[in-house]
Amino acid sequence: MNVVPSGGVERLSGWGRTSPVWCSVSDVAGAEGVRSVVSAVGARGVVARGVGRSYGDAAQNSGGDVVRLTGDGIALDPESGVVRVDAGVTLDALLRVVVPKGWFVPVTPGTRFVTVGGAIAADVHGKNHHRDGSFGGSVRSMDVVLASGEQVTVSPSSDADLFWATVGGMGLTGVIVAASVQLIPVTSSRMLVSTRRFDGLDALMASMVERDAAFRYSVAWVDATVSGRRLGRGVVTWGEHASPTDLSGRAASDPLGYAPSQRIGVPGVVGSVGVVRRWNAAAFSEAWFRNAPVRRDGEVQSIPAFFHPLDGVANWNRVYGRRGFVQYQFVVPDESADTVRAVLERVVASRPADFLNVLKRFGPAGEGMLSFPMPGWTLTLDLPVVDGLNPLLHELDDLVLGAGGRVYLAKDAQTTPSMIAASYPRLNEWRTVRDRVDPNRVFHSDLARRLEL
Ligand SMILES: Cc1cc2nc3c(=O)[nH]c(=O)nc-3n(C[C@H](O)[C@H](O)[C@H](O)COP(=O)(O)OP(=O)(O)OC[C@H]3O[C@@H](n4cnc5c(N)ncnc54)[C@H](O)[C@@H]3O)c2cc1C
């Protein structure tokens, strides 16, 4: 049962819309505001929230407090490409400032509507993980308000333990209020893209093993509606930042021009009924596959088209209807690559209406104690909530755990404390740091309670 606190009460959920709860929400611009919420916090504690793009219950705190950061400071050093940025700034806002000046974020997830604070707290990964690692690896320092109200600046060389417990720490060590992040230089706002289509999973995965080293970015869409020989058929795209000489026409005259357009939205009425069903997931997947080129090189795409295709449709999460959906994302080590096939077989056999499935090869793990990536394969499946989904997800957990893998906290809505304890080998090290800075568990979220973090 949800306890309804007094104050600025809002019903919050993650992007999957699975477990909405009432929270007392404070919008604060910076450290002072955070401190005043933390000093008056009640028994249910407080957690930071960015823009709620984590899928499950990480950025909500049923019956307790939530602080949403609204600071919008962005200060770029145009020589070094280090940007000092308030934690509530979204990558969308940051890109609009830095791309025209020849800089790009070191890592972007599949949406640019995430905050810097959320990107650090989940240690997000992108299409360049095999080359550049995850977001935390580019954070030079960050300012964090602790449970005591004290503000500290931490970096890989100053209280490194707290720094790496906060990178990927899901908001449970303190509230990040600002960070300095190393950007990467670019000479254009366009991408040069290479595409290949494959009729089955083995050929698709082999192509990623073979070609990933030659490209900074790569990702695959795989079909989870077909079985047999065609299981896991899909489309791989690789990309690089284009240089001005790759461009023609209007793009060539303004190589760093960057102004993503406004978005169309999914109407509320769709949200109440949902439009994704088994038959249209299969039809969509078939059309997506057939429309992809078998082989295409040198295609010029915009940053939003390459990195953030879903951002073109606001509130697309409503298409799954009132019960919402779970995004199941796991990683398994290279030697357990067969688990990708085993999971797809299980999902196809149970036939949920699933069409957004992304496969990616990770490079080396970063240093975040609770960071998700490890070298190997990560598969992401969007599964609408239907009766019987939970037993399926627990079966998948068993497959993943047996393969030496784990699930991603920023996406999770259903796993168990034992799964997390068994698959995050540095959990106790992280707990030691968390207990040092927050012995009374001021920072709390529904995820933390559910998974007994
Ligand atoms: C369409 C889509 C595509 C995505 N693709 C990817 C992807 O490719 N790779 C990937 O890694 N992730 C991906 N994600 C997940 C997303 O990047 C992460 O969940 C990210 O953390 C969301 O940021 P947010 O600002 O919305 O944070 P929220 O969802 O609001 O919060 C996420 C976590 O961060 C903590 N947090 C937020 N702000 C702060 C702060 N200032 N201080 C301390 N803790 C804080 C919260 O407490 C919570 O635990 C995707 C999500 C969507 C919707």
The ligand as an SDF file (V2000), in Angstrom:
LIG
                    3D

 53 58  0  0  0  0  0  0  0  0999 V2000
   14.3690    5.3640  -24.8710 C   0  0  0  0  0  0  0  0  0  0  0  0
   15.4080    5.0600  -23.8400 C   0  0  0  0  0  0  0  0  0  0  0  0
   16.6340    4.5700  -24.2570 C   0  0  0  0  0  0  0  0  0  0  0  0
   17.6220    4.3000  -23.3170 C   0  0  0  0  0  0  0  0  0  0  0  0
   18.8150    3.8150  -23.7620 N   0  0  0  0  0  0  0  0  0  0  0  0
   19.7900    3.5490  -22.8870 C   0  0  0  0  0  0  0  0  0  0  0  0
   21.0610    3.1190  -23.3260 C   0  0  0  0  0  0  0  0  0  0  0  0
   21.3070    2.9850  -24.5290 O   0  0  0  0  0  0  0  0  0  0  0  0
   22.0250    2.9000  -22.3970 N   0  0  0  0  0  0  0  0  0  0  0  0
   21.7950    3.0890  -21.0670 C   0  0  0  0  0  0  0  0  0  0  0  0
   22.7230    2.8970  -20.2690 O   0  0  0  0  0  0  0  0  0  0  0  0
   20.6010    3.5000  -20.6140 N   0  0  0  0  0  0  0  0  0  0  0  0
   19.6000    3.7270  -21.4930 C   0  0  0  0  0  0  0  0  0  0  0  0
   18.3870    4.1830  -21.0350 N   0  0  0  0  0  0  0  0  0  0  0  0
   18.2080    4.3480  -19.5860 C   0  0  0  0  0  0  0  0  0  0  0  0
   18.6120    5.7470  -19.1250 C   0  0  0  0  0  0  0  0  0  0  0  0
   19.7500    6.1940  -19.8120 O   0  0  0  0  0  0  0  0  0  0  0  0
   18.9640    5.7290  -17.6520 C   0  0  0  0  0  0  0  0  0  0  0  0
   17.9420    5.1440  -16.8970 O   0  0  0  0  0  0  0  0  0  0  0  0
   19.2540    7.1090  -17.0650 C   0  0  0  0  0  0  0  0  0  0  0  0
   19.6730    6.9350  -15.7240 O   0  0  0  0  0  0  0  0  0  0  0  0
   18.0240    8.0140  -17.0810 C   0  0  0  0  0  0  0  0  0  0  0  0
   18.4000    9.3040  -16.6640 O   0  0  0  0  0  0  0  0  0  0  0  0
   17.3330   10.2500  -15.9320 P   0  0  0  0  0  0  0  0  0  0  0  0
   17.9460   11.6000  -15.8610 O   0  0  0  0  0  0  0  0  0  0  0  0
   16.0010   10.1360  -16.5450 O   0  0  0  0  0  0  0  0  0  0  0  0
   17.3600    9.6210  -14.4950 O   0  0  0  0  0  0  0  0  0  0  0  0
   16.1500    9.0140  -13.6340 P   0  0  0  0  0  0  0  0  0  0  0  0
   15.5190    7.9130  -14.3900 O   0  0  0  0  0  0  0  0  0  0  0  0
   15.2970   10.1000  -13.1440 O   0  0  0  0  0  0  0  0  0  0  0  0
   16.9940    8.3910  -12.4410 O   0  0  0  0  0  0  0  0  0  0  0  0
   17.8100    7.2430  -12.6970 C   0  0  0  0  0  0  0  0  0  0  0  0
   18.6960    6.9660  -11.4760 C   0  0  0  0  0  0  0  0  0  0  0  0
   19.6090    8.0350  -11.3300 O   0  0  0  0  0  0  0  0  0  0  0  0
   19.5200    8.6020  -10.0310 C   0  0  0  0  0  0  0  0  0  0  0  0
   19.7620   10.0430  -10.1680 N   0  0  0  0  0  0  0  0  0  0  0  0
   19.1910   10.8870  -11.0510 C   0  0  0  0  0  0  0  0  0  0  0  0
   19.6930   12.1260  -10.8770 N   0  0  0  0  0  0  0  0  0  0  0  0
   20.5750   12.0400   -9.8650 C   0  0  0  0  0  0  0  0  0  0  0  0
   21.4260   12.9790   -9.2140 C   0  0  0  0  0  0  0  0  0  0  0  0
   21.4400   14.2660   -9.5520 N   0  0  0  0  0  0  0  0  0  0  0  0
   22.1960   12.5510   -8.1940 N   0  0  0  0  0  0  0  0  0  0  0  0
   22.2020   11.2610   -7.8170 C   0  0  0  0  0  0  0  0  0  0  0  0
   21.4350   10.3230   -8.4200 N   0  0  0  0  0  0  0  0  0  0  0  0
   20.6370   10.7070   -9.4180 C   0  0  0  0  0  0  0  0  0  0  0  0
   18.1080    8.2930   -9.5650 C   0  0  0  0  0  0  0  0  0  0  0  0
   18.0420    8.2700   -8.1600 O   0  0  0  0  0  0  0  0  0  0  0  0
   17.8980    6.9120  -10.1730 C   0  0  0  0  0  0  0  0  0  0  0  0
   18.4580    5.9260   -9.3500 O   0  0  0  0  0  0  0  0  0  0  0  0
   17.3820    4.4880  -21.9380 C   0  0  0  0  0  0  0  0  0  0  0  0
   16.1460    4.9800  -21.5170 C   0  0  0  0  0  0  0  0  0  0  0  0
   15.1670    5.2710  -22.4490 C   0  0  0  0  0  0  0  0  0  0  0  0
   13.8360    5.7910  -21.9960 C   0  0  0  0  0  0  0  0  0  0  0  0
  1  2  1  0
  2  3  1  0
  2 52  2  0
  3  4  2  0
  4  5  1  0
  4 50  1  0
  5  6  2  0
  6  7  1  0
  6 13  1  0
  7  8  2  0
  7  9  1  0
  9 10  1  0
 10 11  2  0
 10 12  1  0
 12 13  2  0
 13 14  1  0
 14 15  1  0
 14 50  1  0
 15 16  1  0
 16 17  1  0
 16 18  1  0
 18 19  1  0
 18 20  1  0
 20 21  1  0
 20 22  1  0
 22 23  1  0
 23 24  1  0
 24 25  2  0
 24 26  1  0
 24 27  1  0
 27 28  1  0
 28 29  2  0
 28 30  1  0
 28 31  1  0
 31 32  1  0
 32 33  1  0
 33 34  1  0
 33 48  1  0
 34 35  1  0
 35 36  1  0
 35 46  1  0
 36 37  1  0
 36 45  1  0
 37 38  2  0
 38 39  1  0
 39 40  1  0
 39 45  2  0
 40 41  1  0
 40 42  2  0
 42 43  1  0
 43 44  2  0
 44 45  1  0
 46 47  1  0
 46 48  1  0
 48 49  1  0
 50 51  2  0
 51 52  1  0
 52 53  1  0
M  END
$$$$
